[in-house]
Amino acid sequence: MSVDADHKRLTKKKRSTVKGRFHRIYGRLLEGIQDELETIVVEKILQDLETAYTELEARHEVFLETFDSESEEDKPKINELNHDLTGMYRELCKSRSLCENLRQKIKHEQDSKLKEQNSMKHAKKNKDTETFRVKKLEAYFAGSIRDYPSFKVDYERHMLSSYGKDPYALKQCLSGEALTVVKGVDNDFEEMFRRLDMKYGRAEKLTDHILNELKRLKKVQEGDNMKFISLVETVEKSWLDLKRMNLEAEMNTATMVSQIEKLLPPIQKREWALRKQKTESKSIPLSFKEFLNFLLEEKSALEYMESDLREYGTAKGKINTFDANESGNVENNNGVAVDPLQVQLQENQQVMKQVVEGLAQVANTEGKFKCWYHKSDNHEIGDCSIFARLDSQTKVDLVRKNGGCFSCLKIGHLSRHCHSRKPCDIQNELHQTCGKIHHKNLHTAHIDGISFHNSTQVINDDKNKNGVLLTISSVQCKDMSLTTLWDPGANMSLITHKTAKRLGLSGQDITLSVTKVGNVTEHVQSKKYVIPLTDLRGKIWTIKAYGMEEVTAEVARVDMSRVDQLFKGINKNDIQRPTGQADILIGTDCCILMPNKEEQIGNLQLMRNQFGYCIRGSHPLLEVPKLSNHGIVRIYWASGKIIPLNDIHVLDRDNIKDKLDSLFDIEGPGKQTTLKCGSCKCGKCAIGQSQHSIREERELNIIKSGMTHDEESQQWIVNYPWIKIQTTFQIT
């Protein structure tokens, strides 16, 4: 849908304003954590950050509506905006993690302080131990083999100088699995470290763990910048961990370099090949360190491209003219061909990522606030009026991201395990109850066709008793309105002879090879017409169509009065849907004229092209009569091709008769007469004596006359003459 430039600029400005507020709050949060502000202050800043992100998501959705999701030119910008929002969501998750770590750290310090006070009281009471002030611990280890080298270095550097070989100080730095390893020997410093070294400090274990992690990496597809950045970060971390243990030689091999090369996108792989070729020409071998430096340079460049510095650059509008019968590659504004399958794959990956994130948060969300939207216990989320006023997509996204139940909106369980699971009791204008399993606040999302349950849905089941709307609209041609069927499954355009005669068109005689539905092919005599079509702006599009007696069955009348309830800004007058048989069928030979999807509600799509709006699919609010009890729509001509006149062989009638007589003489014995011996008038045969025809009896006499008996070999020899001269046979 075309959007006014001022509106687009305004929505972008609002999104940028909210984005700037988000980054400012994020910066204040990091500064507060670094300056060790009070926990309550940091948590307040985090709440402001959560609110800013929610508003940013809403502005983001409004801005995306100004783009055409089906346009190849807008898809790269849409993907760029989604990547940008994903980056800010990572910053939000990082902020949550930092605040949680701050809480755990403060709790840990309080526990340590309490233990210190108890220890000091015990020492003062017994007067046989020294008291000391516990310094804030600066090293922690929970049992990850990748973290152990850095933990050991940090402990020896910072902790030994303050606490010496104190087992209590070492124990306070351990948690999780690492604390279990030293259980039973937590009063012996040397034995504790010996066990930790045996479990986590063995070089071969660390090496195997890192190399296995590198082997599990997947190949990065072209254009997936975030995945490439993640790949480089993983490789760099692996190199640094091995280097800390003086084991960098494990990665400094040609095999490892070759393995990582296979994971690179085509562009980075080509750049590295050129650099390697240039260096090897000087007889200078490349090490893994140089390969890593190359990856870091590429990572830095992609991070710069993903930053806000590239957001403002937009190309000015261009005026393009197209010919309906021209063919060419679909390109974006930069002249780079866009792979629709790759774009669709990236969109599916983003949806799957949201689903997985939503499911992963379910296990960790028990015991949170009653209203997780306001982080408050003053009211339930189901009674929250602010949440109920949000738009449908925002509500579904928030429920999914917070791990909420779609039946009761509470967190901590899935919808299929909900004890409050019950059908929605909201009624429509016809007093029909919804009956679907979802919360009443999500009813509008169900009406809008948004799928929020993590389950498979059958969109074309038989529950809907209505028929299906074909893509039909009215097109102007020579001041006449033509009922036009837009058929992406046809490879040629068709027009009825009746319509061509009404338009006064004179066609060129041709022969078509037409393939019908069911893969049935036949040859028909037709005509090729040149048809001028006029769009809404007065531009004339000239197409070629081939004549047929009829194209489709009767198109039934559909009540379009409710279409304004489904699509915003659209009324029934915007969609002209004619009835009766289609006058013209336009196929993919005129793909530049095919309608594109503007909006979708469930199984109903709003389409638009140069000639206006049209709809296709089905929806409960639109009553579409079926053509038969089986719901079959009769479309006769699916595809075809023109047969050149040089490929058609014409034979005269006499020649055809001679060839047929010759064929029957050779291939049709017994077909020359129906008289039977015994019913003829020769008077020499008894009635019913022979069951042969006259021709068969003649052949039998020829065979008998050619039979001789060889007394020596005791064999019969049969000579059967050629009925027709052998040289006249045609080799087949």
N, C-alpha and C positions, 0 to 999 in steps of 0.2 A: 504494500500500500504506500503510495507516495506521501511523504511527510513534508510539511512546510519547513524550509531551511531555518527560519527563526525559531520554530518550536524545537527542532533538533539541537540548535545551538543552545537554547535555554535549558533543555534537559541535560545536555552535556555539562553546562556550567554548574547546575545544581549538583550533579554527581561529583564533579571535581571539588566543589565546596565541601561536601560531606567527606570526601576522601581526604582532603587536607585536614579537616578536623580530626579524623581518625588517626592520621599520622602524628598530629601534634599531641594527642592524648597518649598515643603509643610511646612517643619520645619522653613525655613526662613520667610515664610508668617506669621506663628503663632508668631514668635519672633517679626516681624515688627509690628503686631497688638498690641502685648503686650507692646512693647516699644513706642507705639503711634507715629510711623513714619508718615511722610507726606502722605496724601491720594494718591497722584500721584505715590509715590514710591510703596505703597502697591498694587495699581492697576497694576503697571508694573510687580510686582512679580506674581500677579494672571494671567496675560497674559502668562508669562513663564510657569506657572503651567498648563494652558489650552493647550499650545503647547506640553508640556511633556506628558500630558494624551492622546492627539491625537496620538502621536508617539507610546505611550505604547499600545494603542489599535491595531495599525497596527502590532507591534511586537508580540502581543498576538495572533492575528489571524494566523500569520505565524508559530508560535510555535504550535498552535493547529493542524495545518495541518500535523504535524509529528506524530499525534496519529490517531488511528483507532476509529472513533466515533461509529462503530458497535461492536467493541470488548468489551466483558464484563470486560477484564482486564484493558483497557484504560479508561473506562467511569468514575470510581472514580477519576482518576487524572484530567480528563477534567473538572468534576464538581468542583474539588478543585481549579483549575486554574480560572474557571469562578467566583467562590465565592471570590477569591482573587481580581480579577478585579472589582467585585461589591463593595468590601470594599474600594478600591481606588476611585471609582466613588462617594461613599458616602463622602470621604474626600474632593473631588473636590466640591461637592454640599455644604458641610459645609464651605469650603473656600469662595464660592460665597456668602453664607448667611452672613458670618462674614464681608466680604467687604461691602455688602449692609447695614448691621447694622452700620458699621463704617461711611458710607456716611450719613445715616439717623441721626446718633448721631452728626456728625459735623454740619449737617444742623440744627439740633435742637439747638445745642449750638450757632450757628450763629443767629438764630431767638431769642434765649433767650438774647444774648448779645445786639441785636438790641432793643429788648423791654426794656432791662435794661438801655440803653442809652436814650431811649425816656422817661423812667420813671425818670431818673436823671435830664434830661432837664426840665421836668415838675415840679420836686421837687425844682430845683434851681429857676425856674421862680416864683413859688408860695411861696417858703420859708416857707412852713408849714409842710413839710414831711421830714423824715430822708432819706438819701441815703445810700445804702449798696451795696457791691460787691456780685454779684450772684455767688454762688459756683456751680461747676459742679454737676448736679443732679445725684443721685446714685440709684434711684428707679423709675421703670416705670411699668405701668399697663394699659392693653388694653381691659380688660373685660372678661378674662378667669377665671372661678370660681376656677380652680385648682391653679392659680397663685396668688390669692388674699391673702391667709395666709402669704406667703413669702413676698409679697409686703408690707403688713401692718407692719410686723416685721422689714423689712429693713427701711421703712420710719420712724418708731418710733425710730429706733436705730441711723440712720445717718442724717435724715433730721430735726427732731424736735430740735436737739441740735444746728443746724445752723440757721434755719429759724423760729423756734417756730411754732405757730399756724397761719402761713401765708397762706391764701387761694390761693394766686397767685402761691406760690411754689408748693402746692398740685396740682393745676390745670395743671402746666407744666409737672407733672409726669403722667398725664392721657391722654389717646387717645382712639379713636374708640368708642365702646359702653360705656365704663366707663366714657368718657367725656360727653356723652349724658345724662347719669344718673344724673350728677350734674349740668346740664344746668339749669340756672335760680337761682341757689343758690351758684354760684361760688364765691361769696363774703363773705360767711359764712363758716368758717373752720369746725365748729362742725356739721353743717347741712350737709355738703358735706360728711364727714365721716359717719354720721348716715345713709345717703342714700346708701352709698357704703356697709355698714354693712348689711343693710336690703336686698340688692340685691345679694351680693356675700359672706357675712360673716356668714350666718346662717349655723350652724353645720349640720342640717339635710339635707340641700341642697347639701353641699359638700359631705356628706356621701353617699347620694343616687347617686350622680354623679360618685363617685369612684367605688361604688359597681356595678353599671350598666356597667361601663367600664370593670370591671373584668368579668362580666357575658358574655360580648360580645367576649371574647377571644376564639380563636379556638384551637382545639387539635393540638399539634405539632407532626408531623410524624417523624418516626425514620430516623436519618441522616440529618435532616434539622437543622443544628447547629445555623444558623443565626436567625431563627424564635424562637428557644429556648432562645437565648440570649435576643431577643426583649421581650419575655414573662417575663423573670426574671426582666428586667429593668422596665417594666410596673408595676409588682407586688411591686418592691422595691419603686418606686415613690409613689404608692398608700399608702404604709405603712408609708412613711416619711411624706406625706401630712396629713394623719390622726394623726400621732404622734405629729405634730406641733400644731394641734388643741386639743391635749390631748384626741383623740378619737380612739387610737389604739386598744381599746377593741372591736371595731366593726369588726376587722379582726382577733382578737385572739379568734376564735371560731372553734369548730370541723367541722362545716358546711363549713366554708370558706376554711379550710385546705383540706377537702375532695373535694371541688369543683376544687381547683387548682391542686390537685393530679391527677384528671381525665384528665387534659390537658397535663401532662408530657409524654414524649416518654417512651417506654417500659424499656429502660436501666435505666434512671433516676428514674422511678417509682419503679423499683426493688431495686435500691440502697437505696431509701428512706424507703421502706418497711423493708429492713434488719436493717437499723439504728433504725427505730421506734420499731421494735420487740426487738432489743437488749436493748434499753433504757427502754421500758415498762416492760421487765422482771425484772428490778431492782425497779419496782414500782415508777418510776420517770416520771411524765406526761410531754409531750413535748408541748411547747408553739409555737405560730406562729413565734416568733422571731428565735427559733431554726430551724424551717422549712425554714425561709428566709435565714438563714446562710448557710443551706445545698444548697439551690438554687444558692446562690452567689458563693459557692465553685465550683459547677458544671459549672457555667457560666465562672468563671476564668479559669477552665481547658479547656473548649471548645475554649475560646479566645486564649489560648496558642497554642492549636492544629491548629487554623486557622491562626496563625501568620507565619512569614517568617522562623521561626526556624525549621519548618517541611518541608520546600520546597525542601531542598537539598537531603533528604533521598530517594533514588531510589534503587529498588532491581536489582541485576544483572540478566542477561539473563539466562533462564533455557532452557534445551533441553527436550522436552516432546515427548513421543511416544504415539500414539493412535491406537486403533483397530477400523475399520470402523463400526463394529457391536456392540461395547461396548456401554453401556448406563450409564449415571452418571449425577450428578448435575453440573451445570455451576457455577464455583467459581472464585473469583478474587485472586490476589496474596497473600492475607492474609488468604485465606481459608474461607472467609465469602461469603455466597450465595448472589448474586446480583439479586434484583427484577427488571426485565426490565420495568414493568409497573410503578414502583415508579420512576425510572430514567426518563422515558418518561414524567411522570407527572411533575417532577421538570423542565425538559426542556420546557414544555408547559407553566409552570408558569413563567419562565424567559422571554419567548417571549411575553406573555400577559403583564408582568410588563413593558417591553420596550414600547409596544403599548400604555398602559395607561399613562406612563410618557410622551410619545410624545404628546398625546392628551391633557394632563393636562397643558403642557407648551404653547399650542397654545394661550390660553386666556391671557397669561402674556408676550407675546413676541412682541406685537405691538410697533412700534416706535424704534426698535433696528437698528443696522447698516445695510447698504445696502448689504455689504458682511459680513455675520455673521461668516464666517469661519476665516477671518482675523481681525474681529472687526474693520472694516474700512468703510468709506463712499466714498472712491476713485473710486470704481467700483461696479457693481452689482454682486450678487452671481452667476447669470447665465453666466456672462462673465469672471468668475474667472478661469484662466488657471491652477492654482495650484490645485483647487478643481476638475477640469475636469480630471486631471492626476491620481487621486486616484483610487484604485481598486474599483470594483463594490460594494462589501459588505460594505466597509468603507464609501462610499458615502451614501448608503441607511441608515446605522446606524446613520451617522451625521445628515442627514435630519430629521430622526425620533426623535432624541434626542433634536434637536433644534426647534422642532415643525414646520418644514418647509413644504411647499406645494410641492407635487410631480409633479405638472404641471409647476410651474414657479420658484420653489425653494425658494420663499420668505416666510417670516414668518408672522403670524398673521391671517391665515385662512387655511381651509382645501381644499383639491384638488377639492372636489365636489362643492365648493363655489367659485372657482377661476374664475376671469374675463378673465384671459389669457389662459384659458383651450383650448387646441387645440391638434390635433393628431400629433404624431411624424412623421417627413418627411424624416427620414434617410432611404436610400435605401440599399438593400443588393447587393451581386454580380450579382444577376439575375435581378437587377433594379426593385425590388419589394419594394414598400413603406411600412414601418412598420405599420403606422396607429393607433397605440395604444396611449392612453392618458397618456403621461409622458413627462418630459423634455428630451431634446436631450442628456444631460449629464448622464441620467439614462438609456439610450438605451442599453448599455452593460450589465447592471444589468438585464434588461428584457431578453436579449439573453441568459444570464447565468442561467435563470430560477429562479431568486430571486424575491420573492413576497414582494412588498413594499406598495401596496395600502391596507388600512384597510378594505378589503371587501372579500366576499366569492368567490372563483374561482372554476369553474368546469374544472377539468383536463382531463376528458375523454369524452368531448363533441364530436359532430359529425362534427365539422368544419374541423377537420383533415381527409382528405380523405385517408390517408395511413392506413395500417394495424398496428398490434402490434407485436413487436419482442418478441419471446419466449426465455427463457434462454437456449441457445443451444451452444455447443462447441465441439471441436474434442478432443478425449481421446485415448491414445495409449494403445493397448492390443495385446500382442504377435506380435509386429512389424506391427500391422495394426491400421489404424485410424478409430475409431467408432464415428458416429454421435450421440451425447449424449444430451438428454433432461433432464435438472435438474428441477424436479417437487416437490416443497415442499408440494403439496396437495395430494401426493400419499403416502400410508403407506408401500409400498413394491416396490422393484426394478424389472423391467421387461426387457426382451431381446427377440428379434425376433428369431424364430427357424432357420430362414435362416442365421442370423448372427452367432448363436451358431454352426451351421454346418460348416460355413466358418472358424470359429476359431478352429474347431476340438474338441469341448467340448462334453463330454458324460454326460447327465443329469440323474437325478433320477426321476422316474415316480411318480407323485403326482396328487391329485385332488384339485382344487382351487374353492372356493366360491368367485366369483368376482362381485363387485358392480360397475356398470357403472355410467356415468354421467346421472342424472335423477333418481337415487336411484333404478335402475333396477338390480336385482341380478340373477346370473345364475351360474351353476356348470360346470366347464370345466376340461378336462383332460390336464395336462401340465407336465412340467419337471422342476426340480430345478437344476440350473447350478452354479458352482463356477467359478468366473471370476477374473483373475488377471489384475488390472489396474496399469499402470506405470505413475507416475507424472513427472513434469519437472526436479526434482532432481534425478530421477532414482529410487525412492522408490516405492515398489510394495504394492498396497492396494488390499486386497482380499475381494470381496463382493459376496453375494448370490443374484441371480436373477431368475425369473420364466419365462418360455417360453410362448410367444404369437405369433400369426401369424403376427400381425402388431401392432405398438404402436401408431403412429401418422399418420396424412395425410402428403402430400408432403410439405416439407419446401422450400419456395421460395428463390430465390437468392436475396441478398440485396447488394447494392453498398455501401461499407464501406470506400470509398475514402475521405469522409468528416469527419470521426470520429476524425481526429487530430485537427479539428477546434473546437471541443466540449470539449475534455479532454486534459489537458496539459500533455505533456510527453508521449502521446499515439499516435501511428500511426496505419494505417490499417493492417500492418503485425502482430501487437501484438494481434489482435483479429481474430482468425481463426473460421469463421462461415460456416460450411458445408451446403450443400443442399440435397434435396431428403428426403426420409423417415428416421426417427430416428431409429438407430440400437439398442439403449439401453435407458431405462428410469430409472433414479436414484431417489428414493424417500427419505422420511425422516427417513427410517430405516438406512440410511447412512448419517445422518445429519452432521457428522464431515467433510464430503466432500462437503457440500453444499456451493455454492459461497456466499461471503459476499459483501455488498455494499461498494465500495471504494469512489465513487463520484456520485453526482446527478446533472443533468442539466434539469430542468423542469420535464417532465414525463419520462425522460430517465435516466437509472442508469447503471453505470459501475460496474461490479461484478468481483470478483477474488477468486480463490481457488487454491488448490495444482496443478491443471492442466492448469492454465493460466487465461487469461481474457475472459470475455463474457459480453454482454450487454442485457438489456431487457427494454421494454416500447416502447415509440414512441417519435419522434422529427421531426419537419418540414424539417430538412436538410436530413433526412434519408427516402428515398422513399421505403416503404414496401408494396408490392402488397397484396391485400386481396384475400382470398381463394374463396369467394363468395360475392354476393351482400349484404349479411347480416353480413359479417365479422365473420363467425363462424370458429373456429379452431377445427378440429376433433381430440380429444384425447379420445381414447376408454376406457382405463382401468384406473379407478381412485383409487380404493382400493380393497383389497381382503384378504382372509384368507385361510389357509390350513385346509382341512377337514380330521380328522384322519380316518384311515380305519375301526376302530372299530365302528364308527358312521354310516357306510354305511351298510344297510341290503340288501342282495341279495336273491331273490326268484327264484325257478326253473320255467320253462315255464308252466308245467302241473298244478302246484299249483296255478299260476296266473289265468289260464283259468277256473279252478273250482271256484275260488272266484268270478270272473267276472260273470260266469253263475248264481251263487247263488244270486249275487246282482241284476242281471236283472230279475230273477224269482220273487224277493220280491218287488223291487222298480219300475219295468217296466211293469205293467199290460197293455195288449193290444198290446205288441210289438212282440209277438210270430208269428203273421201272419198278412197279409194284406188283406186276403179274407173277404168279406162282405157277410152277409146273403142276398140272392137275386141274387148273382152272382156265387154262388157255384153250384155244380152239383147234389145236393141231390134230386132235383125235387119236394121237399115238400114246399118250400117257394116261395111266390110270389115275383116278381121282385120289389125291393125297399121297401120291407115290414119292414125290420129292418135296423137300422143304427149302430148296435153293431158289434164288431168283434166276432169271434168264442169264444175266451176266455172270453170276457165280457158276452156273452150269456150264457156260462156255469155257470159263477158266479151268473148271474141273476136267473137261475134255482135253484141253491143251496139256494139262499135267499128265493125264493118263497116256496120251500119245507120246510123250517124251520119256516115259519110264521103260527101262530095260533091266533085265536081271542078269547078273554076272554069275555064271555057274561056279567058276573057280573060287572067287572070294565070297560067294554066297551073299551078295549085297545087291540092293536095288540102286540104280543110277537114274537120277531124274534131271532132265534138261528143261529149264523154264526160260522161254524166250523173252526179250525185252518188248514190252507193249509199245513203248515210245522210244524214238531214236535217242541214244545215250548222250550224244553231243549237244542235244538241246536242253539238257538239265542245267539249272543255275545252282552254283555252289552257295550254300547258306550256312 
